[in-house]
Amino acid sequence: VERSGTGQKPLLGLFADGDMDFQVDRVNERRPTSTQQPSLADMTRAALRRLKATGKPYCLLVEGSRIDHALHSNDAASAALDALAYDDMVREVLEEVRGGDAVEMLSVADHSTGGLTLGMQETFDLDYAGGAGSWKTPPRKWRPEVLAETKMSTGLLASTLCCDPSAFSTADAARDLVSSSVGVTPSSDELSLMIEARARQSLPCAVAAAASDWPRSSCGMGMQVILNKMVHTESGIATTTSGHTSEDIHVYAAGNNRRSFG
């Protein structure tokens, strides 16, 4: 990206065989190709540099697609860190907006995903006869610092636990890997659930590794559900679906014509 220069010819950058890494995996160099992948802000900076060099009007489309991917998997920490990476990209564009009267910026999501909520509660007891119910537990306090401790996406961690023999060489090894990766130490019951999930590996690991941060095997999907619940419980987060949801979409604009979008 830094060598892209200001040339006039079209430029194509290919940095991964499939999806680029989640931000948390990229910055922590969790995969061999992580160091070869630029950030969203890096790629935007390079694109703007080349577009400006043409001296012609331009339109640049930038997508932070992995936020959506993380929320489809209910991986709250990966979604949050990719959202922050998107913010870094927006700052790059805002510098261009402030530097020229003819530059406009529009930022919008096409939909929301996952039904992310704060202050989760567990175990609702419904009194069918009385038509009422009560929660056994009070709302959990929202603790965003739990997400900040994450060093690996739960999808990649799930694939590692399913397919890397050293990851589950002993229960202590698995516990230490999970604790160092997501900042939450699994209980004995949670470790037992992980062992059960590992016994359900339905794909050869060479196949499962092709989408290693988006598990497709029964082991990987089950393992990620266990890991997500651990993080959600500690951070006070809950999700309602793995699909798209219907929250209002916010539109953000900068530049001389920004009020046209208000």
Secondary structure, 3 states (H helix, E strand, C coil): CCCCCCCCCCCCCCCCCCCCCCHHHHHCCCCCCHHHCCCHHHHHHHHHHHHHHCCCCCCCCCCCHHHHHHHHCCCHHHHHHHHHHHHHHHHHHHHHHHHCCCCCEEEECCCEECCCEECCCCCEEEECCCCEEEECCCCCCCCCHHHHCCCCCHHHHHHHHHHCHHHHCCHHHHHHHHHHHHCCCCCHHHHHHHHHHHCCCCCCHHHHHHHCCCCCCHHHHHHHHHHHHHHHHHHCEECCCCCEECCCCCEEEECCCHHHHC
